[in-house]
Amino acid sequence: MDKYHGIIFGGGDLPVGNQPMSGIFRQPAPYKLRTLARDAGYNIKAIDYTQEFSSAEITQALENLITKDTLFVGVSLQHFVQRSPQWFRIYETILAFREQSQYNFQLAIGGMKAILKQDSTMKWDWVFSGYVDHDFIQWLHYLSGKPNNFKWKKLFNYKWVDGNSNPENFTKQITDNMEIEWLESDHIQPYESLPVEISRGCRFHCDFCEYPLLRSKQKDFDGIRKSLSQQFVTNKEKWGVTNYWFDDFTYNSHQGKLNLLDDIIKDIGFKIKFSTFIRPELLVAYPEQQQQLVEQGLNGVAFGMETTADPIRGSISKGGDVSKINQAAAYMNKISNGQTSFLYLMMMGIPHQTIKEMETDRKYVREAEHIDNFTFHPFWMGYPNSEGGDYTANESKITLNPEKYGYFPDTSPEGLDPENILGDRFNWVNEHTSFLEMQKIQEEWAAEDYHLQKVGGVSSMYFRGMGFDVDNLIGKTLWKDVDMLLSTKTTERVKKYINGVLSEKLTP
């Protein structure tokens, strides 16, 4: 094809310790939508690492690629931090181009957790939230004037598409074929960890999380054997890739998924390595998973631990005996000879949690031998169903009823300061602390603890994507020389990618 019907900008900063790892992780959404669009007869340009483009480079890309046939320009927000400086810069650059050009394409934002209200001054035409596979294709038909069954709602200043409420985005036709087709223009590196979808949604019901509303089903993954096998074989043959990020909220949520991967590995005849999210308490409930996961090639694990205090975990519907969970993780690390490494994701300010208890969490993750990386994040929630907007599909149990969990609006001068009100974020206070206090403490801890961070957990895929011998680096502290070398390699790779994008030019 010699024209693009749409352009999707993606990317985002994913830190290791307190260091940005931009340009290493590929979010799957733009590529998946591109693959779906190609099957429907549309040509979409996916541009990654957008936060690393200068405003002039974004403008040049638009000038080179947009024609009269371009229907839309979109930004995928899966990993962008809304209201961040780079977010506003990207938005303002795209908007300025449209206002100054002869083209009248639509502006769209989307993402699993896309904030719907955003800023009242922003001039996006469309907001897509959640999974929108079917909706996206119908939208393209709608913009093209073709027969369609596209549906949307008016919300705030936008036309809103709530993908999570549309069952068409969760049909067997969709979930059996979640393949991503990679192209030469994506500049895939042989040691890169590419994302693949295994299943969607989550079967668990943590009170702070909206993912249980995303319709996880027992058999969602049964039909993807052929699709996954084909991706593994194609990616190895075309790009030399055997490393993956399993884009799955809880890979070990169903034993059937693990057994499926065993069968696929037998089918393809070669080993893979992968990182993913693991539900920690299931390793205790089903101890046979520990050995199975290691043998499958799991070498990077992200644990949603939240806290090491059992009573507090119970208050947010996170079960399990923490001591047994840690024992299971340590055992997996041991039987893999240190090659299965763990990132512990911890929360700050969850219901009934004191600062002293958070400090206990910090002490544990700093000292535990099997933990390579750890992060602390203040508990974030959006405004509960603000301005009468009917978008509860994107809200957690806590967001729907914050007072029940002890959260109230922060009416202090600092809490009401416009500079501290980001998007739809709810600046809360509770009996022990506030969101803004948690934010300050988190920044202090990240700076203090960086020297303790090791190569491991999901960071292993970032290092491997830069060509490092990760097997010899896992478990080693990020010393200054490696940090500088990683930064240099990242810059080189991203610059090469940007130059590749800017070298493409279509005839208007």
N, C-alpha and C positions, 0 to 999 in steps of 0.2 A: 504493500500500500504506500502511496506517496502523500498521504495526509493523515493527520491525527484528529480523531473526533473528540478527544479530551486529553488533558494532561493532569496527572496526579503527583503532587509533591509529597514525599514522605521523609522519614528520618527521625532523629531525636537524640538527645544526650542520655546515655546510660552510664553512670559512674561506677568505677571500681575504687573503693575507698572514697576519697574526695576528689579523684581525678576523672575528668570527662573522657569517655571512650568513644567519642563521636567517630563515625565513619567505619565502625567495625560491625555493628549489628544491623541487619536488614529486617525491618518489620515486614511481615508477609502481606498485609492488606493491599497495598498498591499493585503488587505483582499478581495476587489472586484475582483482583478485579480486572486487571488487564487480560489474564487468561480467560476469564469468563466472557469478557467483551469480544475477544478474538473469535471465540466459538459462535458468537451471535452476529458476527460480521462487522464489528467496530474495531478500530485501531486506537489503542490508548498508549500514551507515553508515560512510563513510570520513571520518575526522577528521585533518586535517593540522596541521603545526606544533605538535605536542603539547608540545614542550619549552618553548613560549612560554605555555602555559596555566599558571595557578597551580593549586595542589592544589585549592583551593576551586572553581575553574572546571571542572577535570576531574570533580570530584564532582557539580557541578551538571549537567554534560552527561550523566553517567550517570543521575542522578535523572530528567532530562527524557526520556531516550530508551529506557531499559530497561523492558521489560514482562515478563509471564510467558512470552511467546513468544520471548524473547531466549535463544539457545542458547549464545553465547560472547561474550567480550570478548578481543580480541587486540591485540598490539603488534608492528608490523613493525620489525625491527631493522636494516634495510639501512644506515641511516646513523646510527642511535643508537650512541653509544659505551658499550658495556657497562661497568658498574661506575662510570659517571660519576655525579655528584650528581643530575643531572636524571633519569637512568635509574632510580636507586633511588627517587627521589621519585614518579615516575610509577607504578612497580610498587607501591610501598607504598600509594599513593592508591587504585588500583584494587582491591588486595587488601582494604584496610580497608572499602571500600564493599561488597564482596561479603560480608564477615564480619558487617557491621552491617545488611545489607538482608535482605529476605524472599526474595530471588532466589538461585538456585543455578546460575548460568550457569558454563560452563567458562572457564578462563583459558588463553590460548595465546600463545606467542611464535613468531616466524618471521623468516626472512631468508636471503639468499643465503649469508651467512657467520655465521649464528646460532651462537653458542658453545653447545655442548650441555651441558656440565657446569654452567656458571653457578656459583651459590653454593648450597651444600647446604641452606641455610635457606629458599631461595625456593620458593614453593608454586605454581608454574605446573603446570597439569595436562598440557599438551601443548607439545612443541617441534617445529616444522617447519623443516627445513633444505633449502636449495636451491630448485629449481623445484617447485611443488606444485599446478599447475593442476588436474589430474585428481584428485589426492589431496584437495584442498580441497573439491571438490564431493561426493566420496564421503564425506568426513568429515561434511559437512552432512547428507547422507542418513543416515549412521550416528547422529548426534545426534538426528535427527528420527524415528528408528525406521523409516525407509524401506529398501527393498532396496538393497544396496550391495556393493561389493567392496573396502571400505576395509581397509587393512593397516597395522599399526604394531608397533613393538618396544619392549620395556622397556629403558631405559638410564638408569643412575643413579637419580634419583628421579622420572623423567619417562616419559611415553609419547611415543616419538620416531617421527616420520615422516620418513624419508629420501627426499625427493623426487628427489634425483639418481640414486638406484639404481632408480627405477621408470620403465621405458620408456614407460609410459602418459602421462607428463608431456612426452614428446618426440615424440609421434605427429604425423603430418602434419596431422591435424585441429586440433591445438593450435598448431603452428608456422605454419600457414597463416592463422590468425585470432588475431592478438595485439592486436586493437583495444582501445582504452580509450574508453569512453563517458563524456563529461564532462557534469555536471549543473549546473543553476542554483545549487544549494547549494554548489558548489565555488568560486564567486566568481572565475571566470577573468578575468584582466586582458588587454586587447587586445594588449599588447606583451610578454606573458609567453612564455617558452620552455617549451612543453609536452613531456613525454617521450613518445617512441614507440619501440616495439621494432622492430628490423630483423632481427636474428637472435639466436641463443643459443649460448653456449659459446665456445670458442676453439680454433682448429686448431693453435696453437703449444704448446710444452711447456717453458715457463720453469720452472726447478727450484724457484723460490720460490712458485709460484702453483698453486692448486687448480682454476682454471677449465678447464684442458684436460680435466678429468674430467667436464665438463658436456655432453659428447656433441655438440659442434659437427659438423655434417655439411655436405658440399659444397653440397647443394641445399636446406638448411633454409629459405632465404629466397625460393625460387622462387614459392611460392604466395601471397605476401602483397601482390602488386601491387594487387589490388582493395581489400584492407583498408587499405593505406596511402593510396591515392588517396582513398578515402572519408573517412578521418580528416582529411587535408589540406583537402578541400573543406568538410566539416562544420565544422571548427574555424574556418575563415575566415568562413563564412557566419554561424555562431552567435555566435562570440566575437571575431572580427576578428584571430585569431591566425595568423601565418605564420612564427613562430619556433619552433625545436624543439631539444630535446636528444635525439640519437639514442642510445638506451640499448642500446649494442652494445659488447662488450668490444674488438672490433677491426673498425671499420666497413670498412676497406679490405682485409680479409683475403681476399676473393674479388672478382675483377673483375666477376663477375655482379651483385653488389650495387650497384656503382657504375653499371653499365649499366641496371639496373632503375630506379634513381632518375632517370636521364636520361629513360627512357620515361614515368615517372610525371609528371615536370614537363611533358612534352609533352602528356600526357593532361589535366592539370588546367588548363593555360593560364595559370599565374601562378608567380612565383618564390617560393622559400622561403629562409630562412637557418637554419643549424644549427650546433651544436657537437657534438663527439663525441671518442672515443678513436681514435687513428690509430696503426697499427704503423709506426714510423719507418723501419725498414730497407726496407720495401716501397716507399717513395717512391723509393728508390735502385734497387731491383731492377726496378721498373716505373715509369720516369720519366713516362710518359704520364698517370699518376694525378695528378700535381701540377697540371697545367692543368685536368684534368677536375674535380677536387675544388673548385678555386676557382670554376669556372664554375657548378657545382651550387649554390653558396651557402655553402660551408663558411667560417665566419669565426671559429670558436673551436676550437682543437685542444688535446687533452691527449696528451702524449707520455709513454709509459712508458720513459724513457731509462735510469733506474736509476743509471748512472754514465757518465762520458765516457771511461773507460779500457777500451779494446778487450779486453785480456786478461781483465779481471774480468767484463766482459759475457759473454765466451765461457765462463767457468767456471760460469755459471748458465743456459747455453743461450740467451743473447741474442746474436744474431749481428749482422753489419753493421759497416761502417766508419764510425765516429762522425763523422769529418771530412766524409764524403760525406752523411751524414744531416743534419748541420747546414747544409751547402750547399743541400740540397733544401728544408729549412724556410725558409732565408733567401730562396730563389728564389720560393717560394710567397707569402711576405710581400711581395716586390717586385712580382710580377705582379698582385697584388690591391690594389696601392696602399696597403699597410699594413693592409688590412682582414681578412687572415687572420693571426690572432695565435696565439701558442703558450704553453702552460703545460707546463713540463718537470717531470716527477715523478721525483725522485731518491731513492735509498735510502741508508741509512747502516748500516754494519755487515754488508754482504753478504760472502760468503766471500772471504777473502784480501785484503780491502780495508783499507788503513791509513788513519789519520786524515789523514795528509798527502795521500793521494789524494782523500779527501773534500774537503779544503780546495781542491784543484785544481778539483774539480767546482764548488764554490761560486764560485770566482773566475770560471770560465767563464760560468755562468748569470747572474752579476751583470753581466757586461760585454758579452755578446752582444746585438747590436742587435735581432735578430728575436725575442728571448725577452721576453715581457711579464710573465708570472708564473712562479714556480718554488717548489716545496715540497721539503723534505727530511723523510723519514720513517724512523725507526729500523726495521730489519727486524724484523717481528713474526711470531711463530709460536706456535701452541697446543702444549699438551703432547702428545707423540707417543703416540697411541693409549692414553691413560692409563686405568688401572683396568680393563683388558681390554675396554674399549668397542669395538665393531666399527663404527667410523664413518670408515673410511679414505677414503670418497668425498669427504670434506671436507678432506683433507689434501694438502699438496704433497709433492714428492719430498724436500725438505729436512726437513720435519716428520716424515716416515716414517723417516728415517735421519739425524738431525742430526749424529751423531758422524762420519759420512763426510765432512761438510762443515766439520768443525772446531768444532761447537757443543756445549757442555757446560753442565750446570746451574750457576747462580750460587749457590754455597754460602756466600757472604760474608754477614755480618750484614745488610747492606743488601738483598741479593738474597733473603734468607729472611724479611725483615720483612713481616708480613701486609699492611701498608699498600701494599707494592710488588708484591703478587701479585694481579693483576687477572683475574678470571674464569679461563679456562684458559690464560692467557698464560704462556709458558715464559720465565723470566728466564735468559737465556743469557750465557755468556762464550765468547770465542774467543781466538785468538792475539794479537789486537790491541786488543780493547776489550770492552765488555759492553752489553747492552741498556739498562741504567739509565744508563750513561755517555752513550750515544747520545741518550737521551731528554733529558738535561740540555743537551747541546750543541745539539740541535735547537731547544729552547726559547730558548736564547741567540741562535742565528742568526735565528730568526723575529722576535724583538724588534729585532735590529740591522738586519735587511734590509727591514723593512716599508716604509721610505721609498723603496725601489727598486721596489716592486711597481707594476705598471701595469695599467690596464684592458685585458684581453685574455685569450686562451685561453678556458677555460670560464667565467671570470668575466664575459665579455661578456653571457652569457645572464642572469646575476643583475642586472646593471645595466639591461639592456633591460627586464627584468620589473618594474623600478621606474619605467619611463617615461623613462629617460635616453636622450638622443640618442647611442647607442653609437658610431655611425659617426664622430662627431666626438670621442669620448672614447678610442677604442682607441689604445693606445700612450702615453697620458698617465699620468703618475704620480699615484697616489692622494693628492692634497694634502688638507690638513686640512678645508677647507670642503666638498669633495665627500664626504669620509668622514662628516662630521657630517650632511650632507643625506641621504646614503644611509641612515644609521642612523635618521633621523627618518622617512623614507618607509617604511622597513621596519616600524618600530613602528606607523605609521598603518595600513599594509596588514594586518598581522597582527591588530591590535586589531579592525579592521573584520570580519575573518574570524571571530575568536573571538566577537564579538557576534552574528554571523550564526548560528553554531552554537548558541549559548546561547538564541537566540530561538525555536528549534524545541522543542516540547514535545508528547509523545504522552500519550494517556490510558492509564494502567496497565491 
